[in-house]
Amino acid sequence: MTDRPQTPLLDQIASPADLKRLSDSQLVQVAHELRQETISAVSVTGGHLGAGLGVVELTVALHAVFDTPKDKVIWDVSHQCYPHKILTGRRDRIRTLRMKDGLSGFTKRSESAYDPFGAAHSSTSISAALGFSVARDLGGVTAEGLGDAIAVIGDGAMSAGMAFEAMNNAGHLGKRLIVILNDNEMSIAPPVGALSSYLSRLYTEAPFHDLKAAAKGAVSLLPEPFREGAKRAKDMLKGMAMGGTLFESFGFSYIGPIDGHDMDQLLPVLRTVKTRATGPILIHVLTKKGKGYRPAEIARDKGHATAKFNVLTGEQKKAPSNAPSYTSVFGQTLVDLAAKDSKICAVTAAMPDGTGLSLMAERYPSRTFDVGIAEQHGVTFAAALAAGGMKPFCAMYSTFLQRGYDQVVHDVAIQRLPVRFAIDRAGLVGADGATHAGSFDVAFMANLPGMVVMAAADEAELKHMVATAAAYDAGPIAFRYPRGEGEGVEMPEQAEVLEIGKGRMIQTGKRVAFLSFGTRLGEVKKAAEALAARGITPTIADARFAKPLDREMILHLAADHEALITVEEGAVGGFGSHVAQLLSDEGVFDAGLKFRSMVLPDTFIDQASPKDMYDVAAMNAEHIEAKVLSVLGVAQIGEKRA
C-alpha cells in the first residue's frame, strides 16, 4: 500500500528527547501511531513484525523515562527493534529495512548511538547490560556518556543458559542494573482496569523497599480473569530459595507481573525504578506478540517473520515457487526415513519451523525435541541420544550452531558419536545480513578429526545426503544447505545412500577444471556456458564432500588440467583449504598447477538480496568466468593482455 497512516503526534518526534515534553495521555497516542507506522513500514519491506508490535508501549515508555542514548537500552535478539528505530531518528529510512544499503533488521552499533550493542542472536542482553554497568562504575566513557543499563529480554531468550550465567554474575556484583523480562507467552485476560489503577497508585506512592512485597500481594487483588494469568506467571518463576522467585535467588529485586500494554502501569514503574533502584532489579512485563494487528495476533507464529503484505488483509505477497525449499526437502526426507527406522529422532533449538522439523514433530512427536534456545545443551543432548543407540539429527542454522561448537568438539567429535548435523542457512542468506550468514561451518566442522562434511549442490542431492547421514554410524556427519528454493531439478523418488568421500563429474573439458562444493554449482555451470562461447570448455566436478576429500578425483583433475579452481559458499579455511593441503602434500604444485580458491571474502557482508551479497563477495557466474580468464591469461573485453 502507498497510503501511510496519519501520525500527527509521532510526526513531532525527531528523537526520544521529544517524548519527555508530552503528557502520559499523549504518550499513549504516540504508541498507537507508532504501532500503525510499524505495520505500514513492514508491509513494504517484510521482516519481523509480531515481536515489534508486542513492545510498542514498552519502547515508548523506556525512551520517555530514561535518558537514551546515555542510558543504554539493549534489546535481546533485537528483531523487535523497529519501533525503537522509528523513535530514534531513523523513521525517514524505516522503509529500507533489511535492504541493500538500508537499515539493518537488528540493532547495530555503526548505525546509531541509540544502538549501544549489536544483536541478532538471543540471550546476550543481560551480559552486555552488566558490562555497561561495570564500565560506568569504573569510569568508562562513551561519546554519549554512561548511565543506566537496561536489558530487554524475552521469555524465550531467558531459557538460554547464558542469560542465567549473566544473572548469577550480576547478583554477585550487586551493580545497579535493570532487566525487563518481556514475557509474551502469558495471555492477559480482560478486564485489567483494577490492576491498572492499583499498580499505578502503588508504584507511585510506596517506598522502594516495599515494592517487592506489594507486588507479591497484588495478585490477590486482581479481577478473577487476570488473576489466573498472573498466578501462572508467578508459578513459572517460583524458585527453591525460601519460596522466593528464581530471580530473587540470583540477587535481583523482582517486580511484576505487570501489563506491558498499559502505559498507566509501565510509566510509574519505570519512573520509580529509575529514581530508587540501587542494585539489580527485574521487571516482569506481560505482552502479546502481534498486539494491535489482528492478522498477526491470529497467526500461528504471531507474525514472527513476514514477507511484504497487504495491510488491510494481512495477505503476504510471496513470489510463486518453482521448486521446493531446501528446508522442506530436508524435513520431508527425514520424515520418510523415520517412517522406516524407529531410531531416527530429531533435535532443534527453538527453530522447528525454520529447520523444517515441524513436520517431524507432527508425525513423530515422541522422537522430536525442541530444547529451546539452548544450542549447547541441544548438541550434547543429541550426543547422548547417539550414545544411547538412537540416530539423532541435530538441525540448526549454521550461524546458531556456532554457539554449540565446544560441545561439537568435546561431546561429539572426540567421542566419535554418530550425531547427524543438518546445517541450514549455509552461505549468504540475504535480508538478515551478517549475523545470520552461514559462513564458517565448513571451516569449523571439517577441521575436526573423524567428522564427515557434505554440501548439497541442489535439492535432489540434499535428499541423498539426508539418507547418507541416516545410514552412517561410524562417527559424526554433517550436511549443509542454503536458505530458499532449490534449483528446480527433477526430484528422485527414492533417496540414495552416497559413497562416503566420493564426488561426481558433471562435464569433461580441457585446460581448466572447476571443483564445486555446494550450490554455487549452478553459477559454475553458467560461467562454463559463457566460457564455451569463448572457446574454453572447462571440466566441472561436484565435490559433495569437504571431508573426506575424493583424493582420486581431485588428483586426476589436477594432473589433467592446467588450472584447478575450487568454488564454495564459505570462508577461508574451508573446502578450498583442504584441497590445497592435499595438493601440497602430493607435490602437485611442483608440477606447475595453477590453483585458485574462490571463497567468501574476509569481511562481514551487510544485508541485501542473496544475489547482491554474492556480487559483493565476487562469487556469481560473471566473477567465476573472470577468474578463469585471469588464470589462463585470456584478455577480457576492454582489456589488454599483460
ABEGO torsion letter per residue (X at the ends): XABBBBBAAAAABABAAAAAABBAAAAAAAAAAAAAAAAAAAAAAEEBAAAAAAAAAAAAAAAAABBOAABBBBBBGGAAAAAAAAAAGAAAAAAABGBBGBBBABBBAAABAABABBBGBBGAAAAAAAAAAAAAAAGBBBAAEBBBBBBBBBAAAAABAAAAAAAAAAAAAGBBBBBBBBBAABBBBOBAAAAAAAAAAAAAABBAAAAAAAAAAAAAABBAAAAAAAAAAAAAABBABGGBBAAAAAGBBBBOBBBAABAAAAAAAAAAAAAABABBBBBBBBBBBGBGBAAAAABAAGGABBBBBBAAAGBBBBBBBABBBAAAAAAAAAAAAAAABAABBBBBBGBAAAAGAAAAAAABAAABBBAEBBAAAAAAAAAAAAAAGBBBBBBBBAAAAAAAAAAAAAAAAAAGBBBBBBBBGBEBAEAAEAAABBAAAAAAAAABBGBBBBBBABAAAAAAAAAAAAABAAEBBBBBBBBEBBAGBBBBABBBBBBBGBBBBABBBBGBBBBBBEAAAAAAAAAAAAAAAAGBBBBBBBAGBAOBBBAAAAAAAAAABABBBBBBBBBBGBAAAAAAAAAAAAGAAAAGBBBBBBBBBBBBBBBBBAAAAAAAAGABAAAAAAAAAAAAGBBBBGBBBX
